[in-house]
Amino acid sequence: MAPGAWTETADELSFAVLGDNGSGRRNAMAVARQMAQTYERSPYGVVLLAGDVCYYGHIDDRYDAVFTRPYRPLIDAGVAWELAVGNHDVEGGDGDRSAHRHGRGSTDEIAAELAHFGKDRSYYAARHGPVEVFVVDSGMVLAGGPAAERHLAWLAESLAASNAPWKVALMHHPPYSSGRHGSSLPLRRAIEPVLAEGGVRLAFAGHDHHYERTAPQRGVVHVVSGGGCKLTLTGRSAFTAVAESVLHFVHVAVRGDTFEARAIAPGGRVVDRFTLRRG
């Protein structure tokens, strides 16, 4: 794989999205191989991780198994990684983030994961060419309290200040999902107005282990991309455009006013393809 083979300009960017990938086992390796094969044909410079990058233990003990080994070709190629923290990334994986209210409990585990990926906090914005990615700590929002209020205020202010042609949100818990966990309604109530008013066109999440794309909701297309290594069944809802229980990742190519995305399964089958346009 050729390092730095992708193109990134003010108008052009390719990136990938991967969620719930952190087992280090056979299915995770199959998705990782397809990601490397796709890179060889259509190089991309960024991967958005929608959380649960580490199952079955602490990230310090599992990092090589769940990240370095599967994604070594992409790491060696110099691909950048953006990270939304998932519930299983907190040791024990119960998703209880009430510790945010008091500054204890899960804080050490979250800090360790962020350090591995070179991040200094669990919500932030990152600009890549024409795309600005707004990483949301959905567990913090769901926990509520002053930390959640500060987070939402930051998000609203950062979206308003952004001049990026394309604004994309990345989080773990899905505001819209027809899968096992279903839509996180408290998260939807808290974040949907902020995303809509801030000009976000696309929001990626994980948590449910399937692929799903919604019809636009208040102008925002929501994608559940939680098929990085495990699968659970999914149904369909009134908001569903496409849904399938399938291992996959998402590949995106942004060129000027066009945003083209494909959900790709191991073996190369295209599960879904959609296009967004500005203006």
ABEGO torsion letter per residue (X at the ends): XBBGABBBBAABBBBBBBBGAAAGBAAAAAAAAAAAAAAAABBBABBBBAEGABBGEBAAAAAAAAAAAAAAAAAAAGBBBBBBBBAAABBGGAGBAAAAAAGBEAAAAAAAAAAAAGBABABBBBBBEABBBBBBBAAAAAAEEAAAAAAAAAAAAAAAABABABBBBBBABBABBABAAEBBAAAAAAAAAAAAAAGBABBBBBGBBBBBBBBBBGGBBBBBBAAAABBBBBBBBAABABBBBBBBBBBBBBBEABBBBBBBBBGGBBABBBBBBBX
